[in-house]
Amino acid sequence: MRVKGGVIKSRLEFVRDRGGEPAVEKVLARLSESDRDVCAHVLAAMWYPFTLNASLDEAIAAEMGIGEQIFLLIGEKSAAHNLGSTHRAFIVDRDPHGLLRRASQIYQMYYDTGRRTYEKLGETKAQLTTFESETYSKHDCLTVIGWHRKAIEMCGGTNVRVTETKCRAKGADVCEYVCEWD
């Protein structure tokens, strides 16, 4: 499986925002030489191996020192950046269900295998399910939670909760997220 360069770039930007270039250098120093070389020239629209993304996640978690919660923050920053610029059309109606209805399309912008579905469970509740993804990680799932939490907020939802009810990284056959808001 591959991820778009924008996924990798948003992680590096998060590190840069939190600690400047020295923090980026420390994170990159934890990667293999070949991964460091790739990270030095990432293009947002190109596809990169998911394994590079996973290695970068491990390096960020080890270097930034606040545990796995950092991936929720990375997801939130990615949503704010992407939905505030290039993907603004997804939030123009300020309708959380309108955004979540496009889960399949959004998923394909970031990953090259698998698919994500949307199911409306109520006026302020929906379920997203990811199927057939060739690779996965608990860190990537946390960024998905953070991304959707911020995205729903940007659509006008308040008190947003996104709960992963099933996770492939924990042995389930799919990743499933229940999104709720006021």
MDTraj code that builds the backbone (N, CA, C; nanometers):
import mdtraj as md
import numpy as np

residues = "MET ARG VAL LYS GLY GLY VAL ILE LYS SER ARG LEU GLU PHE VAL ARG ASP ARG GLY GLY GLU PRO ALA VAL GLU LYS VAL LEU ALA ARG LEU SER GLU SER ASP ARG ASP VAL CYS ALA HIS VAL LEU ALA ALA MET TRP TYR PRO PHE THR LEU ASN ALA SER LEU ASP GLU ALA ILE ALA ALA GLU MET GLY ILE GLY GLU GLN ILE PHE LEU LEU ILE GLY GLU LYS SER ALA ALA HIS ASN LEU GLY SER THR HIS ARG ALA PHE ILE VAL ASP ARG ASP PRO HIS GLY LEU LEU ARG ARG ALA SER GLN ILE TYR GLN MET TYR TYR ASP THR GLY ARG ARG THR TYR GLU LYS LEU GLY GLU THR LYS ALA GLN LEU THR THR PHE GLU SER GLU THR TYR SER LYS HIS ASP CYS LEU THR VAL ILE GLY TRP HIS ARG LYS ALA ILE GLU MET CYS GLY GLY THR ASN VAL ARG VAL THR GLU THR LYS CYS ARG ALA LYS GLY ALA ASP VAL CYS GLU TYR VAL CYS GLU TRP ASP".split()
xyz = np.array([
    [0.0844, -0.1180, 0.0000],
    [0.0000, 0.0000, 0.0000],
    [0.0885, 0.1238, 0.0000],
    [0.0359, 0.2274, -0.0593],
    [0.1078, 0.3544, -0.0642],
    [0.0190, 0.4671, -0.0114],
    [0.0850, 0.5736, 0.0343],
    [0.0154, 0.6936, 0.0811],
    [0.0635, 0.8116, -0.0012],
    [-0.0206, 0.9117, -0.0096],
    [0.0178, 1.0335, -0.0807],
    [0.1259, 1.1073, -0.0024],
    [0.2115, 1.1752, -0.0751],
    [0.3174, 1.2533, -0.0136],
    [0.2652, 1.3573, 0.0827],
    [0.1430, 1.4042, 0.0605],
    [0.0835, 1.5011, 0.1507],
    [0.0712, 1.4486, 0.2936],
    [0.0520, 1.3163, 0.3075],
    [0.0440, 1.2552, 0.4398],
    [0.1790, 1.2693, 0.5105],
    [0.2847, 1.2390, 0.4382],
    [0.4205, 1.2476, 0.4942],
    [0.4570, 1.3930, 0.5216],
    [0.4270, 1.4801, 0.4259],
    [0.4583, 1.6224, 0.4424],
    [0.3865, 1.6820, 0.5636],
    [0.2613, 1.6419, 0.5850],
    [0.1882, 1.6994, 0.6990],
    [0.2510, 1.6564, 0.8311],
    [0.3048, 1.5347, 0.8365],
    [0.3720, 1.4895, 0.9580],
    [0.4991, 1.5705, 0.9814],
    [0.5757, 1.5900, 0.8765],
    [0.6997, 1.6684, 0.8890],
    [0.6691, 1.8138, 0.9259],
    [0.5632, 1.8696, 0.8687],
    [0.5235, 2.0066, 0.9022],
    [0.4810, 2.0178, 1.0479],
    [0.4120, 1.9162, 1.0965],
    [0.3714, 1.9152, 1.2373],
    [0.4953, 1.9219, 1.3265],
    [0.5936, 1.8388, 1.2974],
    [0.7178, 1.8376, 1.3761],
    [0.7863, 1.9731, 1.3669],
    [0.7916, 2.0291, 1.2468],
    [0.8564, 2.1591, 1.2250],
    [0.7849, 2.2680, 1.3051],
    [0.6530, 2.2668, 1.3042],
    [0.5761, 2.3671, 1.3789],
    [0.6000, 2.3558, 1.5292],
    [0.6177, 2.2341, 1.5773],
    [0.6344, 2.2114, 1.7213],
    [0.7763, 2.2386, 1.7703],
    [0.8762, 2.2131, 1.6842],
    [1.0129, 2.2248, 1.7329],
    [1.1136, 2.2811, 1.6348],
    [1.0649, 2.3322, 1.5231],
    [1.1545, 2.3900, 1.4242],
    [1.2357, 2.2851, 1.3500],
    [1.3291, 2.3355, 1.2732],
    [1.4138, 2.2472, 1.1918],
    [1.4960, 2.1503, 1.2764],
    [1.5445, 2.1908, 1.3954],
    [1.6179, 2.0942, 1.4779],
    [1.5347, 1.9695, 1.5121],
    [1.4057, 1.9883, 1.5379],
    [1.3195, 1.8735, 1.5700],
    [1.3033, 1.7828, 1.4489],
    [1.2880, 1.8426, 1.3312],
    [1.2776, 1.7625, 1.2080],
    [1.4051, 1.6814, 1.1887],
    [1.5189, 1.7450, 1.2087],
    [1.6466, 1.6747, 1.1929],
    [1.6591, 1.5579, 1.2903],
    [1.6133, 1.5758, 1.4133],
    [1.6196, 1.4676, 1.5114],
    [1.5283, 1.3512, 1.4722],
    [1.4095, 1.3834, 1.4234],
    [1.3174, 1.2780, 1.3787],
    [1.3780, 1.2042, 1.2602],
    [1.4266, 1.2784, 1.1623],
    [1.4839, 1.2151, 1.0429],
    [1.6067, 1.1313, 1.0765],
    [1.6823, 1.1717, 1.1781],
    [1.8016, 1.0956, 1.2182],
    [1.7652, 0.9552, 1.2660],
    [1.6415, 0.9348, 1.3064],
    [1.5961, 0.8035, 1.3527],
    [1.5593, 0.7107, 1.2373],
    [1.5547, 0.7646, 1.1152],
    [1.5171, 0.6855, 0.9976],
    [1.6401, 0.6276, 0.9296],
    [1.6177, 0.5297, 0.8446],
    [1.7265, 0.4762, 0.7630],
    [1.7732, 0.5856, 0.6669],
    [1.8912, 0.5705, 0.6154],
    [1.9445, 0.6702, 0.5223],
    [1.8551, 0.6844, 0.3994],
    [1.8057, 0.5731, 0.3476],
    [1.7208, 0.5805, 0.2280],
    [1.5886, 0.6511, 0.2588],
    [1.5308, 0.6268, 0.3772],
    [1.4074, 0.6964, 0.4140],
    [1.4330, 0.8456, 0.4347],
    [1.5474, 0.8808, 0.4937],
    [1.5827, 1.0230, 0.5097],
    [1.5926, 1.0909, 0.3740],
    [1.6551, 1.0226, 0.2781],
    [1.6693, 1.0800, 0.1437],
    [1.5328, 1.1059, 0.0799],
    [1.4410, 1.0118, 0.0949],
    [1.3068, 1.0290, 0.0386],
    [1.2358, 1.1449, 0.1077],
    [1.2432, 1.1518, 0.2396],
    [1.1752, 1.2576, 0.3147],
    [1.2277, 1.3962, 0.2803],
    [1.3494, 1.4043, 0.2332],
    [1.4073, 1.5340, 0.1970],
    [1.3461, 1.5918, 0.0698],
    [1.2792, 1.5060, -0.0078],
    [1.2262, 1.5515, -0.1374],
    [1.0838, 1.5026, -0.1619],
    [1.0021, 1.4989, -0.0595],
    [0.8644, 1.4492, -0.0728],
    [0.7804, 1.5489, -0.1526],
    [0.7057, 1.4954, -0.2474],
    [0.6113, 1.5751, -0.3249],
    [0.4698, 1.5353, -0.2831],
    [0.3864, 1.6329, -0.2536],
    [0.2532, 1.6065, -0.1984],
    [0.1679, 1.5165, -0.2872],
    [0.1802, 1.5274, -0.4172],
    [0.0929, 1.4530, -0.5090],
    [0.1460, 1.3152, -0.5476],
    [0.2653, 1.2807, -0.5057],
    [0.3223, 1.1504, -0.5419],
    [0.2865, 1.0454, -0.4376],
    [0.2935, 0.9184, -0.4784],
    [0.2684, 0.8059, -0.3886],
    [0.3985, 0.7564, -0.3281],
    [0.3936, 0.7197, -0.1992],
    [0.5100, 0.6696, -0.1262],
    [0.4688, 0.5442, -0.0490],
    [0.5651, 0.4563, -0.0198],
    [0.5313, 0.3331, 0.0529],
    [0.4747, 0.3621, 0.1924],
    [0.3719, 0.2878, 0.2294],
    [0.3144, 0.3010, 0.3631],
    [0.4201, 0.2723, 0.4689],
    [0.5150, 0.1853, 0.4362],
    [0.6203, 0.1526, 0.5332],
    [0.7032, 0.2761, 0.5682],
    [0.7245, 0.3660, 0.4734],
    [0.7952, 0.4913, 0.5025],
    [0.7138, 0.5736, 0.6022],
    [0.5845, 0.5831, 0.5784],
    [0.4959, 0.6563, 0.6683],
    [0.4997, 0.5948, 0.8082],
    [0.4956, 0.4625, 0.8169],
    [0.4988, 0.3940, 0.9468],
    [0.6314, 0.4190, 1.0190],
    [0.7419, 0.4151, 0.9452],
    [0.8729, 0.4422, 1.0055],
    [0.8809, 0.5857, 1.0567],
    [0.8277, 0.6776, 0.9782],
    [0.8263, 0.8179, 1.0198],
    [0.7413, 0.8343, 1.1459],
    [0.6268, 0.7666, 1.1512],
    [0.5420, 0.7721, 1.2707],
    [0.6171, 0.7234, 1.3945],
    [0.6867, 0.6130, 1.3811],
    [0.7634, 0.5594, 1.4948],
    [0.8695, 0.6597, 1.5398],
    [0.9372, 0.7219, 1.4441],
    [1.0407, 0.8203, 1.4770],
    [0.9809, 0.9427, 1.5468],
    [0.8657, 0.9875, 1.4987],
    [0.7993, 1.1028, 1.5608],
    [0.7586, 1.0696, 1.7036],
    [0.6981, 0.9535, 1.7222],
    [0.6541, 0.9133, 1.8563],
    [0.7718, 0.9055, 1.9521],
    [0.8826, 0.8501, 1.9062],
    [1.0006, 0.8358, 1.9911],
    [1.0638, 0.9712, 2.0227],
    [1.0666, 1.0593, 1.9263],
    [1.1375, 1.1863, 1.9428],
    [1.0544, 1.2930, 2.0136],
    [0.9255, 1.2990, 1.9877],
    [0.8439, 1.4090, 2.0390],
    [0.8054, 1.3915, 2.1860],
    [0.8068, 1.2694, 2.2359],
    [0.7939, 1.2472, 2.3784],
    [0.6591, 1.2669, 2.4435],
    [0.5493, 1.2742, 2.3689],
    [0.4197, 1.2860, 2.4355],
    [0.3324, 1.1631, 2.4092],
    [0.3917, 1.0578, 2.3616],
    [0.3193, 0.9335, 2.3410],
    [0.2331, 0.9337, 2.2173],
    [0.1437, 0.8384, 2.2127],
    [0.0615, 0.8183, 2.0933],
    [-0.0379, 0.9307, 2.0685],
    [-0.0674, 1.0107, 2.1707],
    [-0.1613, 1.1222, 2.1530],
    [-0.1125, 1.2191, 2.0459],
    [0.0152, 1.2164, 2.0175],
    [0.0692, 1.3057, 1.9157],
    [0.0047, 1.2815, 1.7800],
    [-0.0383, 1.1573, 1.7547],
    [-0.0968, 1.1262, 1.6247],
    [-0.2373, 1.1836, 1.6094],
    [-0.3083, 1.2003, 1.7193],
    [-0.4354, 1.2715, 1.7137],
    [-0.4112, 1.4163, 1.6714],
    [-0.3084, 1.4773, 1.7296],
    [-0.2739, 1.6163, 1.6968],
    [-0.2273, 1.6293, 1.5516],
    [-0.1505, 1.5322, 1.5048],
    [-0.1052, 1.5337, 1.3652],
    [-0.2260, 1.5251, 1.2715],
    [-0.3204, 1.4375, 1.3027],
    [-0.4408, 1.4260, 1.2212],
    [-0.5199, 1.5551, 1.2181],
    [-0.5328, 1.6197, 1.3340],
    [-0.6052, 1.7465, 1.3409],
    [-0.5370, 1.8534, 1.2568],
    [-0.4056, 1.8612, 1.2665],
    [-0.3319, 1.9612, 1.1893],
    [-0.3462, 1.9357, 1.0396],
    [-0.3409, 1.8096, 0.9999],
    [-0.3563, 1.7745, 0.8591],
    [-0.4935, 1.8167, 0.8076],
    [-0.5974, 1.7898, 0.8847],
    [-0.7325, 1.8300, 0.8431],
    [-0.7423, 1.9814, 0.8315],
    [-0.6926, 2.0520, 0.9313],
    [-0.6993, 2.1983, 0.9287],
    [-0.6266, 2.2537, 0.8073],
    [-0.5098, 2.1978, 0.7779],
    [-0.4322, 2.2450, 0.6635],
    [-0.5020, 2.2124, 0.5319],
    [-0.5367, 2.0863, 0.5114],
    [-0.5935, 2.0443, 0.3831],
    [-0.7344, 2.0986, 0.3608],
    [-0.8181, 2.0976, 0.4633],
    [-0.9545, 2.1461, 0.4465],
    [-0.9620, 2.2984, 0.4483],
    [-0.8554, 2.3614, 0.4920],
    [-0.8486, 2.5062, 0.4894],
    [-0.7928, 2.5602, 0.3585],
    [-0.7481, 2.4686, 0.2727],
    [-0.6901, 2.5140, 0.1453],
    [-0.7370, 2.4252, 0.0301],
    [-0.6557, 2.3300, -0.0097],
    [-0.6810, 2.2536, -0.1322],
    [-0.8100, 2.1723, -0.1318],
    [-0.8560, 2.1294, -0.0170],
    [-0.9781, 2.0475, -0.0104],
    [-1.0938, 2.1208, 0.0566],
    [-1.0925, 2.2510, 0.0468],
    [-1.1942, 2.3355, 0.1096],
    [-1.3367, 2.2991, 0.0663],
    [-1.3529, 2.2495, -0.0543],
    [-1.4859, 2.2154, -0.1059],
    [-1.5579, 2.1124, -0.0192],
    [-1.4838, 2.0302, 0.0534],
    [-1.5459, 1.9282, 0.1375],
    [-1.6199, 1.9871, 0.2582],
    [-1.5875, 2.1092, 0.2964],
    [-1.6510, 2.1678, 0.4152],
    [-1.7319, 2.2928, 0.3846],
    [-1.7450, 2.3261, 0.2587],
    [-1.8091, 2.4516, 0.2204],
    [-1.9524, 2.4628, 0.2734],
    [-2.0255, 2.3537, 0.2828],
    [-2.1637, 2.3583, 0.3313],
    [-2.1738, 2.3530, 0.4835],
    [-2.0595, 2.3351, 0.5504],
    [-2.0552, 2.3240, 0.6970],
    [-2.1548, 2.2197, 0.7468],
    [-2.1548, 2.1055, 0.6801],
    [-2.2441, 1.9944, 0.7106],
    [-2.1597, 1.8699, 0.7384],
    [-2.1482, 1.8273, 0.8647],
    [-2.0670, 1.7097, 0.8944],
    [-2.1057, 1.5865, 0.8123],
    [-2.2354, 1.5617, 0.7957],
    [-2.2752, 1.4461, 0.7146],
    [-2.2349, 1.4652, 0.5687],
    [-2.2404, 1.5884, 0.5200],
    [-2.1975, 1.6162, 0.3830],
    [-2.0509, 1.5796, 0.3627],
    [-1.9683, 1.6123, 0.4606],
    [-1.8264, 1.5755, 0.4558],
    [-1.8100, 1.4245, 0.4652],
    [-1.8717, 1.3626, 0.5650],
    [-1.8533, 1.2197, 0.5892],
    [-1.9090, 1.1344, 0.4748],
    [-2.0115, 1.1834, 0.4069],
    [-2.0672, 1.1141, 0.2913],
    [-1.9607, 1.0952, 0.1821],
    [-1.8616, 1.1818, 0.1837],
    [-1.7537, 1.1754, 0.0845],
    [-1.6328, 1.0965, 0.1347],
    [-1.6525, 1.0163, 0.2377],
    [-1.5425, 0.9405, 0.2986],
    [-1.4674, 0.8562, 0.1965],
    [-1.5386, 0.7946, 0.1044],
    [-1.4736, 0.7111, 0.0029],
    [-1.3797, 0.7943, -0.0844],
    [-1.4287, 0.9070, -0.1291],
    [-1.3487, 0.9969, -0.2133],
    [-1.2282, 1.0515, -0.1371],
    [-1.2486, 1.0923, -0.0133],
    [-1.1395, 1.1453, 0.0685],
    [-1.0338, 1.0374, 0.0917],
    [-1.0789, 0.9174, 0.1238],
    [-0.9863, 0.8056, 0.1479],
    [-0.8953, 0.7845, 0.0263],
    [-0.9521, 0.7849, -0.0921],
    [-0.8741, 0.7601, -0.2138],
    [-0.7728, 0.8705, -0.2426],
    [-0.7911, 0.9871, -0.1828],
    [-0.6937, 1.0949, -0.2012],
    [-0.5675, 1.0699, -0.1194],
    [-0.5766, 0.9850, -0.0169],
    [-0.4644, 0.9613, 0.0724],
    [-0.4028, 0.8217, 0.0616],
    [-0.4824, 0.7219, 0.0202],
    [-0.4364, 0.5824, 0.0165],
    [-0.4678, 0.5205, -0.1190],
    [-0.3809, 0.4291, -0.1636],
    [-0.4023, 0.3703, -0.2963],
    [-0.4670, 0.2323, -0.2954],
    [-0.4884, 0.1721, -0.1788],
    [-0.5608, 0.0455, -0.1720],
    [-0.6646, 0.0521, -0.0609],
    [-0.7643, -0.0301, -0.0722],
    [-0.8706, -0.0325, 0.0262],
    [-0.9778, 0.0686, -0.0074],
    [-1.0762, 0.0755, 0.0817],
    [-1.1875, 0.1684, 0.0620],
    [-1.2496, 0.2006, 0.1973],
    [-1.3173, 0.3137, 0.2026],
    [-1.3845, 0.3549, 0.3255],
    [-1.5308, 0.3839, 0.2922],
    [-1.6201, 0.3355, 0.3784],
    [-1.7628, 0.3580, 0.3591],
    [-1.8172, 0.4489, 0.4694],
    [-1.9329, 0.5046, 0.4426],
    [-2.0028, 0.5942, 0.5339],
    [-2.1432, 0.5399, 0.5574],
    [-2.1868, 0.5442, 0.6824],
    [-2.3239, 0.5082, 0.7145],
    [-2.3765, 0.6089, 0.8156],
    [-2.4871, 0.6715, 0.7829],
    [-2.5500, 0.7662, 0.8750],
    [-2.6223, 0.6869, 0.9828],
    [-2.5905, 0.7145, 1.1096],
    [-2.6519, 0.6434, 1.2214],
    [-2.7521, 0.7301, 1.2968],
    [-2.7563, 0.8576, 1.2653],
    [-2.8464, 0.9515, 1.3324],
    [-2.8165, 1.0912, 1.2835],
    [-2.8887, 1.1891, 1.3356],
    [-2.8688, 1.3275, 1.2908],
    [-2.7287, 1.3791, 1.3224],
    [-2.6685, 1.3300, 1.4298],
    [-2.5342, 1.3750, 1.4673],
    [-2.4435, 1.2551, 1.4942],
    [-2.4600, 1.1512, 1.4139],
    [-2.3804, 1.0303, 1.4341],
    [-2.3642, 0.9562, 1.3016],
    [-2.2420, 0.9076, 1.2774],
    [-2.2138, 0.8323, 1.1559],
    [-2.1049, 0.7295, 1.1842],
    [-2.0991, 0.6313, 1.0978],
    [-1.9941, 0.5294, 1.1087],
    [-1.9149, 0.5252, 0.9792],
    [-1.7829, 0.5243, 0.9926],
    [-1.6926, 0.5073, 0.8796],
    [-1.6237, 0.3729, 0.8972],
    [-1.6141, 0.2963, 0.7895],
    [-1.5492, 0.1662, 0.7958],
    [-1.4486, 0.1556, 0.6826],
    [-1.3266, 0.1145, 0.7169],
    [-1.2204, 0.0965, 0.6185],
    [-1.2036, -0.0525, 0.5914],
    [-1.2159, -0.0883, 0.4654],
    [-1.2048, -0.2269, 0.4202],
    [-1.0838, -0.2445, 0.3294],
    [-1.0281, -0.3646, 0.3297],
    [-0.9322, -0.4112, 0.2284],
    [-0.8047, -0.3285, 0.2172],
    [-0.7693, -0.2600, 0.3216],
    [-0.6425, -0.1875, 0.3220],
    [-0.5312, -0.2904, 0.3384],
    [-0.4315, -0.2847, 0.2525],
    [-0.3243, -0.3846, 0.2572],
    [-0.2356, -0.3697, 0.3798],
    [-0.2167, -0.2479, 0.4254],
    [-0.1350, -0.2235, 0.5443],
    [-0.2095, -0.1272, 0.6366],
    [-0.1686, -0.1253, 0.7612],
    [-0.2361, -0.0446, 0.8617],
    [-0.1445, -0.0337, 0.9820],
    [-0.1725, 0.0638, 1.0666],
    [-0.0970, 0.0790, 1.1913],
    [-0.1831, 0.1543, 1.2908],
    [-0.1574, 0.1327, 1.4187],
    [-0.2348, 0.2032, 1.5210],
    [-0.2105, 0.3531, 1.5136],
    [-0.0894, 0.3937, 1.4745],
    [-0.0607, 0.5368, 1.4627],
    [-0.1406, 0.5996, 1.3496],
    [-0.1511, 0.5291, 1.2371],
    [-0.2289, 0.5827, 1.1259],
    [-0.3759, 0.5943, 1.1661],
    [-0.4265, 0.4951, 1.2394],
    [-0.5658, 0.5014, 1.2859],
    [-0.5873, 0.6226, 1.3760],
    [-0.4913, 0.6534, 1.4608],
    [-0.5037, 0.7709, 1.5469],
    [-0.5066, 0.8998, 1.4655],
    [-0.4273, 0.9066, 1.3577],
    [-0.4325, 1.0272, 1.2743],
    [-0.5681, 1.0382, 1.2050],
    [-0.6271, 0.9250, 1.1677],
    [-0.7610, 0.9251, 1.1075],
    [-0.8626, 0.9811, 1.2077],
    [-0.8524, 0.9389, 1.3319],
    [-0.9427, 0.9893, 1.4361],
    [-0.9256, 1.1406, 1.4512],
    [-0.8012, 1.1858, 1.4643],
    [-0.7759, 1.3288, 1.4787],
    [-0.8229, 1.4078, 1.3582],
    [-0.8000, 1.3533, 1.2374],
    [-0.8392, 1.4203, 1.1132],
    [-0.9904, 1.4397, 1.1112],
    [-1.0647, 1.3340, 1.1383],
    [-1.2104, 1.3446, 1.1322],
    [-1.2671, 1.4300, 1.2456],
    [-1.2051, 1.4239, 1.3596],
    [-1.2495, 1.5083, 1.4708],
    [-1.2409, 1.6561, 1.4308],
    [-1.1276, 1.6959, 1.3766],
    [-1.1088, 1.8353, 1.3349],
    [-1.1978, 1.8701, 1.2160],
    [-1.2108, 1.7774, 1.1206],
    [-1.2922, 1.8029, 1.0015],
    [-1.4384, 1.8273, 1.0390],
    [-1.4910, 1.7468, 1.1299],
    [-1.6305, 1.7640, 1.1732],
    [-1.6460, 1.8972, 1.2461],
    [-1.5466, 1.9326, 1.3248],
    [-1.5454, 2.0630, 1.3928],
    [-1.5479, 2.1766, 1.2913],
    [-1.4687, 2.1624, 1.1855],
    [-1.4636, 2.2652, 1.0818],
    [-1.5954, 2.2758, 1.0058],
    [-1.6775, 2.1713, 1.0125],
    [-1.8097, 2.1713, 0.9496],
    [-1.9183, 2.2196, 1.0446],
    [-1.8798, 2.2644, 1.1634],
    [-1.9760, 2.3196, 1.2572],
    [-2.0127, 2.2294, 1.3729],
    [-1.9624, 2.1063, 1.3746],
    [-1.9902, 2.0167, 1.4862],
    [-1.9173, 2.0638, 1.6115],
    [-1.9800, 2.0465, 1.7257],
    [-1.9167, 2.0784, 1.8529],
    [-1.9136, 1.9519, 1.9377],
    [-1.8287, 1.9535, 2.0404],
    [-1.8146, 1.8384, 2.1281],
    [-1.7988, 1.7098, 2.0454],
    [-1.7088, 1.7145, 1.9501],
    [-1.6896, 1.6042, 1.8546],
    [-1.6178, 1.4880, 1.9216],
    [-1.6720, 1.3692, 1.8979],
    [-1.6116, 1.2456, 1.9476],
    [-1.5978, 1.1486, 1.8311],
    [-1.4794, 1.0956, 1.8126],
    [-1.4563, 0.9917, 1.7119],
    [-1.3943, 0.8745, 1.7857],
    [-1.4615, 0.7618, 1.7815],
    [-1.4188, 0.6432, 1.8541],
    [-1.3912, 0.5311, 1.7563],
    [-1.2748, 0.4726, 1.7669],
    [-1.2444, 0.3565, 1.6836],
    [-1.2996, 0.2333, 1.7551],
    [-1.4007, 0.1713, 1.6954],
    [-1.4665, 0.0570, 1.7575],
    [-1.4087, -0.0762, 1.7110],
    [-1.3391, -0.0755, 1.5980],
    [-1.2685, -0.1938, 1.5478],
    [-1.1397, -0.1449, 1.4841],
    [-1.0328, -0.2261, 1.4983],
    [-0.9030, -0.1844, 1.4441],
    [-0.8269, -0.3057, 1.3917],
    [-0.7821, -0.2971, 1.2688],
    [-0.7038, -0.4057, 1.2116],
    [-0.5717, -0.4232, 1.2849],
    [-0.5155, -0.3150, 1.3334],
    [-0.3889, -0.3247, 1.4077],
    [-0.4075, -0.3981, 1.5402],
    [-0.5334, -0.4139, 1.5821],
    [-0.5641, -0.4866, 1.7053],
    [-0.6351, -0.6191, 1.6764],
    [-0.6286, -0.6652, 1.5493],
    [-0.6799, -0.7964, 1.5140],
    [-0.8161, -0.8013, 1.4467],
    [-0.8854, -0.6904, 1.4322],
    [-1.0161, -0.6902, 1.3656],
    [-0.9977, -0.7022, 1.2139],
    [-1.1044, -0.7322, 1.1446],
    [-1.0966, -0.7463, 0.9990],
    [-1.1147, -0.6140, 0.9256],
    [-1.1582, -0.5098, 0.9953],
    [-1.1751, -0.3753, 0.9389],
    [-1.1359, -0.2728, 1.0448],
    [-1.1222, -0.1486, 1.0019],
    [-1.1118, -0.0371, 1.0960],
    [-1.2457, 0.0355, 1.0890],
    [-1.3044, 0.0585, 1.2050],
    [-1.4375, 0.1185, 1.2111],
    [-1.4340, 0.2351, 1.3092],
    [-1.4900, 0.3474, 1.2659],
    [-1.4899, 0.4689, 1.3465],
    [-1.6332, 0.5191, 1.3608],
    [-1.6752, 0.5453, 1.4825],
    [-1.8059, 0.6064, 1.5065],
    [-1.7812, 0.7532, 1.5388],
    [-1.8441, 0.8395, 1.4607],
    [-1.8290, 0.9842, 1.4738],
    [-1.9580, 1.0412, 1.5324],
    [-1.9446, 1.1214, 1.6378],
    [-2.0612, 1.1842, 1.7019],
    [-2.0274, 1.3289, 1.7319],
    [-2.1297, 1.4126, 1.7307],
    [-2.1101, 1.5548, 1.7571],
    [-2.2416, 1.6182, 1.8005],
    [-2.2291, 1.7391, 1.8537],
    [-2.3481, 1.8151, 1.8920],
    [-2.3689, 1.9227, 1.7874],
])
top = md.Topology()
chain = top.add_chain()
for i, resn in enumerate(residues, 1):
    res = top.add_residue(resn, chain, resSeq=i)
    for name in ("N", "CA", "C"):
        top.add_atom(name, md.element.get_by_symbol(name[0]), res)
traj = md.Trajectory(xyz[None], top)
